[in-house]
Amino acid sequence: MTDIADMTATALAAAIREKAISPVEAVEAALARIEARAELNAFVTVTAEEARAQARRAEAQVMDGAKLGPLHGVPFSVKDLINTAGVRTTQGSMIFEHNVPGEDGVSVARSKAAGGILIGKTTTPEFGHKPEATSPVSGRTLHPTHPDRTPGASSSGSAVAVAAGMGPLSIGSDGGGSIRIPAACCGIVGLKATLGTIPHLQLPDLFGANSYVGPMARDVADTRLFFDAMKGFDRRDPFGQAEMPRQRRAESFEGLRLAWLPRAGASVDPEVAAATEAALRGMEAQGAVVEEIELDFKAFEETFLTVLRSGLAARVGPHMDKFGNAVGETLRIRIAEGSRLTAIDAARAAADRTRMFRDIQQVLARTDAIVSPTLTAPPLKIDIDTAGDVDVAGNRGTVRGAWYPFTYPLNLTGHPAISLPCGMTSEGLPIGLQIFTEWYQESFLLDLAALTEALLTDRDGRAA
């Protein structure tokens, strides 16, 4: 059954429909892999018995000839920031150590309705607040192939679970790159959709939202399959009130206008720069028209931090009198910083957010999509001080500004973005490529990602 654990969701769903594999076998394979790779610490809660019971019901439906959903019998996991009915959702914090929600988040409910089987909750740093795969509840999560490197955060466990075969699909969340960063670190695909496309109703401020839920998978086809199961407007979401705009499609790179963003105001590791530009030149060789651009995303780090810190202070601050000693040190610092911000700081951040959106829209007015590295460097050392500075290509800076300036601005602007594997460094560390485009054009974005995936496979003679 170990081979089943390594199957894609698309292949597994087809095999279940054809009665070649049963949902029971699919679930048992995922659970066996979770146990076999327990040292990675990808899960905070494993719902083994509930999953087995659901798998037996799913198997009976297959044998009875019932109508099956696109994910029927396919195991999936959920980041522990996202509500799951009857299953503990801790937010990675001792504050919610015993929290059991009464209903599923929209993404979870839709995944179940499509036939998916929940196998557990994956690890996350406390409230997803830091780029480090540790929390007071679950401890440290390890990279699936390089234990001396970080798996990325904050959808740490989700990326590790997918990469290591602990179920082919996981729902992550992305508040500053938290799907795309660990996807790049672990060599998988992660999609941050447009605001409202996959409703995330847990957020206290839906109008100023900068956190998204989205699919994480091993390839683009599985990412599309999972996204299609979760997508759809919801009248409870202010960004989901109108009809979905007409979706563009792309069958080839021929004639596409691509903007290449190689730096974003930060230095880039030479191997990352070479691999991502090689992918871009491959697109150009297949007919894309490429324009190199510069957007100083790094300059918006304080804007992002104002949003992050003020949100944490408002949301978690009221719990500090009771749980302060149980809250991690870095979160306590972020809350204190957020408490010192003013309404003027918040207004300035909102204005900066608008300016950033306009800058990207100006580029997209003359191009079809923007291509960049996902990260400036491969996965960082696991013991690095994420509250301090890091060195990238001989230049020092904060972890956010120096390592992932390509990701957090898109949380503020709402644009859909995907990270996909783009080869390896000389040490065998994964490299990620990011593509982003106009609001609500996820089908077009996934088309571009699939074309890129095929291009990289052809180039390397194997999947990148």
SULHUWO-V349270 format. One record per residue. N is the residue number from 1. RES is the residue in three letters. D_CENTER is the distance of its C-alpha to the mean C-alpha in Angstrom with 2 decimals. Layout:
BEGIN
((N	RES	D_CENTER) (N	RES	D_CENTER))
END
This chain:
BEGIN
((1	MET	27.72) (2	THR	25.56) (3	ASP	25.29) (4	ILE	23.83) (5	ALA	20.90) (6	ASP	20.06) (7	MET	20.38) (8	THR	17.75) (9	ALA	17.17) (10	THR	19.21) (11	ALA	22.05) (12	LEU	22.02) (13	ALA	22.28) (14	ALA	25.09) (15	ALA	26.86) (16	ILE	26.83) (17	ARG	28.30) (18	GLU	30.88) (19	LYS	31.72) (20	ALA	31.17) (21	ILE	28.72) (22	SER	28.76) (23	PRO	25.92) (24	VAL	27.66) (25	GLU	27.33) (26	ALA	23.64) (27	VAL	22.97) (28	GLU	25.43) (29	ALA	23.89) (30	ALA	20.46) (31	LEU	22.31) (32	ALA	24.49) (33	ARG	21.68) (34	ILE	20.21) (35	GLU	23.76) (36	ALA	24.40) (37	ARG	21.45) (38	ALA	21.93) (39	GLU	22.25) (40	LEU	18.52) (41	ASN	18.20) (42	ALA	14.86) (43	PHE	16.18) (44	VAL	17.88) (45	THR	19.45) (46	VAL	20.34) (47	THR	21.90) (48	ALA	24.13) (49	GLU	27.17) (50	GLU	25.53) (51	ALA	23.54) (52	ARG	26.81) (53	ALA	28.66) (54	GLN	26.22) (55	ALA	26.40) (56	ARG	30.18) (57	ARG	30.15) (58	ALA	27.87) (59	GLU	30.27) (60	ALA	33.20) (61	GLN	31.76) (62	VAL	31.41) (63	MET	34.98) (64	ASP	36.30) (65	GLY	35.04) (66	ALA	32.92) (67	LYS	30.59) (68	LEU	27.17) (69	GLY	23.75) (70	PRO	21.32) (71	LEU	19.45) (72	HIS	22.75) (73	GLY	22.87) (74	VAL	19.41) (75	PRO	17.85) (76	PHE	14.37) (77	SER	12.92) (78	VAL	11.34) (79	LYS	9.90) (80	ASP	13.15) (81	LEU	12.50) (82	ILE	12.82) (83	ASN	16.45) (84	THR	18.03) (85	ALA	21.74) (86	GLY	24.02) (87	VAL	21.39) (88	ARG	21.04) (89	THR	18.14) (90	THR	18.76) (91	GLN	16.05) (92	GLY	16.67) (93	SER	20.02) (94	MET	23.63) (95	ILE	24.18) (96	PHE	22.50) (97	GLU	23.39) (98	HIS	25.31) (99	ASN	23.48) (100	VAL	23.52) (101	PRO	22.39) (102	GLY	24.75) (103	GLU	22.36) (104	ASP	18.97) (105	GLY	16.29) (106	VAL	16.48) (107	SER	13.42) (108	VAL	14.98) (109	ALA	18.42) (110	ARG	17.70) (111	SER	16.17) (112	LYS	19.34) (113	ALA	21.51) (114	ALA	20.38) (115	GLY	21.67) (116	GLY	18.70) (117	ILE	19.73) (118	LEU	17.89) (119	ILE	18.45) (120	GLY	17.05) (121	LYS	14.80) (122	THR	12.57) (123	THR	13.14) (124	THR	11.88) (125	PRO	14.01) (126	GLU	16.37) (127	PHE	14.94) (128	GLY	11.85) (129	HIS	14.39) (130	LYS	14.40) (131	PRO	12.82) (132	GLU	14.53) (133	ALA	13.88) (134	THR	16.91) (135	SER	18.11) (136	PRO	21.63) (137	VAL	20.94) (138	SER	19.43) (139	GLY	20.38) (140	ARG	18.62) (141	THR	16.02) (142	LEU	16.93) (143	HIS	15.55) (144	PRO	16.35) (145	THR	18.90) (146	HIS	19.80) (147	PRO	20.62) (148	ASP	21.74) (149	ARG	18.35) (150	THR	15.25) (151	PRO	12.21) (152	GLY	10.20) (153	ALA	8.94) (154	SER	8.42) (155	SER	6.28) (156	SER	9.10) (157	GLY	10.87) (158	SER	8.38) (159	ALA	7.89) (160	VAL	11.63) (161	ALA	12.66) (162	VAL	11.52) (163	ALA	12.92) (164	ALA	16.02) (165	GLY	16.87) (166	MET	16.48) (167	GLY	15.73) (168	PRO	14.17) (169	LEU	11.42) (170	SER	9.14) (171	ILE	7.80) (172	GLY	5.05) (173	SER	5.65) (174	ASP	5.48) (175	GLY	9.11) (176	GLY	9.63) (177	GLY	6.83) (178	SER	5.24) (179	ILE	1.57) (180	ARG	4.49) (181	ILE	7.05) (182	PRO	6.98) (183	ALA	6.38) (184	ALA	9.32) (185	CYS	11.12) (186	CYS	11.29) (187	GLY	12.04) (188	ILE	9.75) (189	VAL	8.04) (190	GLY	4.59) (191	LEU	5.70) (192	LYS	6.12) (193	ALA	9.58) (194	THR	12.78) (195	LEU	14.02) (196	GLY	15.69) (197	THR	14.60) (198	ILE	12.84) (199	PRO	14.90) (200	HIS	13.78) (201	LEU	17.35) (202	GLN	17.08) (203	LEU	16.80) (204	PRO	20.30) (205	ASP	20.35) (206	LEU	19.15) (207	PHE	21.11) (208	GLY	19.55) (209	ALA	15.98) (210	ASN	13.26) (211	SER	10.53) (212	TYR	8.64) (213	VAL	7.52) (214	GLY	6.14) (215	PRO	6.67) (216	MET	5.98) (217	ALA	9.46) (218	ARG	12.04) (219	ASP	13.24) (220	VAL	13.17) (221	ALA	15.72) (222	ASP	13.84) (223	THR	10.76) (224	ARG	13.55) (225	LEU	15.32) (226	PHE	12.66) (227	PHE	11.89) (228	ASP	15.70) (229	ALA	16.17) (230	MET	14.08) (231	LYS	14.99) (232	GLY	18.15) (233	PHE	19.64) (234	ASP	21.06) (235	ARG	24.18) (236	ARG	23.06) (237	ASP	20.40) (238	PRO	22.20) (239	PHE	19.89) (240	GLY	20.65) (241	GLN	24.43) (242	ALA	25.39) (243	GLU	25.19) (244	MET	22.24) (245	PRO	23.47) (246	ARG	24.71) (247	GLN	22.12) (248	ARG	22.93) (249	ARG	22.73) (250	ALA	23.12) (251	GLU	25.17) (252	SER	25.65) (253	PHE	25.23) (254	GLU	28.87) (255	GLY	29.51) (256	LEU	25.95) (257	ARG	25.82) (258	LEU	23.00) (259	ALA	22.64) (260	TRP	21.85) (261	LEU	20.45) (262	PRO	21.16) (263	ARG	21.28) (264	ALA	20.26) (265	GLY	22.94) (266	ALA	21.99) (267	SER	23.31) (268	VAL	21.45) (269	ASP	22.17) (270	PRO	24.67) (271	GLU	23.01) (272	VAL	19.67) (273	ALA	21.81) (274	ALA	23.89) (275	ALA	21.24) (276	THR	19.26) (277	GLU	22.58) (278	ALA	23.94) (279	ALA	21.25) (280	LEU	22.14) (281	ARG	25.81) (282	GLY	25.34) (283	MET	24.14) (284	GLU	27.18) (285	ALA	29.44) (286	GLN	28.45) (287	GLY	29.59) (288	ALA	26.97) (289	VAL	28.51) (290	VAL	26.74) (291	GLU	27.20) (292	GLU	26.11) (293	ILE	25.11) (294	GLU	24.50) (295	LEU	22.48) (296	ASP	22.75) (297	PHE	19.28) (298	LYS	20.21) (299	ALA	22.98) (300	PHE	20.70) (301	GLU	19.52) (302	GLU	22.12) (303	THR	21.13) (304	PHE	17.58) (305	LEU	19.18) (306	THR	21.70) (307	VAL	19.21) (308	LEU	17.31) (309	ARG	20.62) (310	SER	22.55) (311	GLY	20.02) (312	LEU	20.06) (313	ALA	23.84) (314	ALA	24.31) (315	ARG	22.15) (316	VAL	22.90) (317	GLY	26.16) (318	PRO	28.32) (319	HIS	27.53) (320	MET	28.65) (321	ASP	32.36) (322	LYS	31.82) (323	PHE	28.89) (324	GLY	28.99) (325	ASN	30.09) (326	ALA	27.29) (327	VAL	24.55) (328	GLY	23.16) (329	GLU	24.92) (330	THR	22.11) (331	LEU	21.20) (332	ARG	24.93) (333	ILE	25.15) (334	ARG	22.35) (335	ILE	24.11) (336	ALA	27.43) (337	GLU	26.23) (338	GLY	24.87) (339	SER	28.19) (340	ARG	30.08) (341	LEU	28.40) (342	THR	30.53) (343	ALA	30.34) (344	ILE	31.23) (345	ASP	28.19) (346	ALA	25.99) (347	ALA	27.95) (348	ARG	27.59) (349	ALA	23.81) (350	ALA	23.84) (351	ALA	26.18) (352	ASP	24.08) (353	ARG	21.06) (354	THR	23.43) (355	ARG	24.74) (356	MET	21.39) (357	PHE	20.72) (358	ARG	24.22) (359	ASP	23.81) (360	ILE	20.92) (361	GLN	22.84) (362	GLN	25.87) (363	VAL	24.28) (364	LEU	22.90) (365	ALA	26.42) (366	ARG	27.70) (367	THR	24.81) (368	ASP	22.51) (369	ALA	19.26) (370	ILE	18.28) (371	VAL	17.21) (372	SER	16.33) (373	PRO	15.13) (374	THR	11.54) (375	LEU	13.31) (376	THR	17.06) (377	ALA	17.63) (378	PRO	16.65) (379	PRO	15.35) (380	LEU	17.72) (381	LYS	20.39) (382	ILE	19.49) (383	ASP	22.44) (384	ILE	21.82) (385	ASP	22.42) (386	THR	19.22) (387	ALA	21.52) (388	GLY	23.77) (389	ASP	23.84) (390	VAL	22.66) (391	ASP	24.42) (392	VAL	22.89) (393	ALA	25.52) (394	GLY	28.28) (395	ASN	26.98) (396	ARG	25.96) (397	GLY	23.68) (398	THR	21.25) (399	VAL	17.98) (400	ARG	16.14) (401	GLY	18.77) (402	ALA	19.48) (403	TRP	16.25) (404	TYR	13.42) (405	PRO	15.54) (406	PHE	13.81) (407	THR	10.59) (408	TYR	11.95) (409	PRO	14.65) (410	LEU	12.57) (411	ASN	11.52) (412	LEU	15.29) (413	THR	16.34) (414	GLY	14.21) (415	HIS	13.88) (416	PRO	11.45) (417	ALA	9.64) (418	ILE	8.40) (419	SER	8.32) (420	LEU	10.72) (421	PRO	13.17) (422	CYS	16.26) (423	GLY	18.70) (424	MET	19.59) (425	THR	21.60) (426	SER	25.14) (427	GLU	24.00) (428	GLY	21.62) (429	LEU	18.44) (430	PRO	15.49) (431	ILE	15.07) (432	GLY	12.28) (433	LEU	13.32) (434	GLN	11.77) (435	ILE	13.44) (436	PHE	13.70) (437	THR	16.49) (438	GLU	18.38) (439	TRP	17.29) (440	TYR	17.07) (441	GLN	17.39) (442	GLU	14.44) (443	SER	17.07) (444	PHE	18.34) (445	LEU	15.02) (446	LEU	14.42) (447	ASP	18.07) (448	LEU	17.71) (449	ALA	14.88) (450	ALA	17.19) (451	LEU	20.13) (452	THR	18.53) (453	GLU	17.56) (454	ALA	21.19) (455	LEU	22.55) (456	LEU	21.01) (457	THR	22.19) (458	ASP	25.62) (459	ARG	25.74) (460	ASP	25.06) (461	GLY	26.69) (462	ARG	23.66) (463	ALA	19.90) (464	ALA	18.56))
END
